[in-house]
């Protein structure tokens, strides 16, 4: 098995919890019957059992006292008509970083949280925000970058993104060989 950067994963999830303001609810990576799970309101990451190999919760913060964890199984659905695209993990991470450094101004964006659109028609991420393009979804760059960074730390070479076009309000799913993540898309007003 490749060298997995477990300390880096814990550090990235800890920083994500602080940035998203969800620290009280994301104080640990929960062990749940043969897999580990990190969850907050916009990101859910499910790790394979062989990633941590402890069979117990992994504390991200010293004051982790949460004992009741949400059931998230209903979010991991399989749709046969989904749009699926596979990327090289390192190249995808580089693309996201480049788009963040060259933002197109939008009043609701912050320095860390940029809007990124993915068009299945063009098979690429962009920051142009052209809502007239067919088959696209919009995500928060910080959440997407966090998940891709974790996949990179897991030494996963490929990342698959799945989008259910029939239900655009449903989550976007990212998968690699050692983890599955769900990112809630940015809702349109």
N, C-alpha and C positions, 0 to 999 in steps of 0.2 A: 504494500500500500504506500502511496506517495506521502510525503511529509505534509501533514495538515497543520496549519498555524492556528491552534486552538486558542492561544492567548490573544492573537489578533482578532479572532472571531468574537471572543468575549468583549474585547475592548471596543470593537465596532458596534456591537449591539448595545453596549452600555452608553456609548456616545449617541446612538440613535434614540434610545429611551430618553435621554436628557434633552435632546434637540426637539423631539416631538411633544414633550411635556407629559409623557405617559409613564414616567418613572414609578409612580406608586403601583401600577399594574404590570410592569415589565421588569420586576426586580430579579427574575431568574429565568433560566431556560428550563422548562418543565419536562420531566421524564414521564411519558405516557405509553405504557404497554408497547414496548419495542421501538419507540422513536422519541425524539426530543423536539420540543416546540417552543418557539419564541413568538409572542403575539402582542400586537397593539391595535389601535383602530385603523391603521392604514397598511400595515405589513404583518404578514404571518409567514414564518419560515419553519418548515418541518424537516428536521435532519434525520437521516438514517441512523439506526441504532449503533452502527459501528463507527460513527464519527467521534463520539465522546467515550463510549464504553464504561460508563460508571453506574448505570441503572439507578441514578438518583438525580434530583434537581440540581442544577448548577447555578449558584448564586452569582448575580452580576453586581449586586449592591449588598453591603453588609446588613442592612436593615430589611432584608426580604422576609416578610412574614405572611405572604399570600398563600392560602391553602386551597381556595376554591378556584379552579381553572375552568375557563369556558370550554364547551364541547365545540370543536371546529370541524368535525367530520363532514358536516353538510356543505361546507365551502369547497371541498375537494371533489368536484363533480367532473364527470367525463362527458363531453359533448362530441358527437360524431361530426358535426358540421362546423367545428371550430376552425379558425384561421391559425395556422402553425408556421413558425419560422425558426430556424436554428442558426445560431451565431457562434463565432469564435469568442470565447469569454473575454480574453485579453483585448481583442480588437473592439469589442462592444464597450468595454470599460473605457478605453481610450476615446472612442467616439463620444460617449456621454460627457467625459471631462472636457473635450474640445467644445462641444455645444454649450456647456455651462460657462466656459470662459468667454464666449462670444454671444451673449444673450441678445435676443430681440426684445426690446422693452415691452413690458406689460405691467400695468399698475399693481397687480396682485403678486408679482414675483418679488422674492427677496434674494439676497446674495447666495444663500444656500439652497433655496427652494425655487427652482426654475421650472417652467412648463416645457415638456418635451412631447412632441406628437410623433406617433409612428404611423406611417402609411403602408398598408399592405399592397396598395397599388404600385408604389415606388420601391417597396422593400427597404425602407430606411427611416432612421430617426431624424427629426428636424426640429428647429426652434422657430420656424416661420409662422406657425399657428394659422394655417390655411384651412379653415373649417369647411370649405367647399370641396376639398379633396375626398374622393371615395374611400371607404373602408379604413378609417383611422381611429386611434384612441389617443388620449392625452394622459400623461402621468407626471407626477412630481419627480424631478430629477434626483433629489436627495434620497428618496425612498428607493428608486430604481438603482442608483449608484451604490447604495448600501448593500442591496441584495447581490448585485453583480460582484462587488468587492468580496463579499463572503464566499460566493461561488469560486472566485479566483483563489482565495485563501484555502479553499477545500481542494485546490489543484484540479478543478474540473475544466476540461478543455472546451467543452461545448455547452451552450445555454440555449434552451428551447423556450420560446415565448408562445403562449397560447391565448387567443382572444376569442370569446364567444360573440360573434357578430349579431346573433339574434337577440341577445340580452346585453346591450352595451353598458348597462348599469352593474352587471356582474363583474367580479374581479378578473384581473389579468393574472395568468399563472406562468411562472418561470420555473424551469426544471433543469437540473443537472444530475449527474449520476449519484450524488450523495445527498441531495436536498431538493425540496420543492417549496416554492415561495408564492404567495399571493399578494398582489399589490392592488389596492382599490384605485380605480381610475379617478381622475379629477372629474367631478360632476359638472355638467353644463347647466348654466342658469337660464 
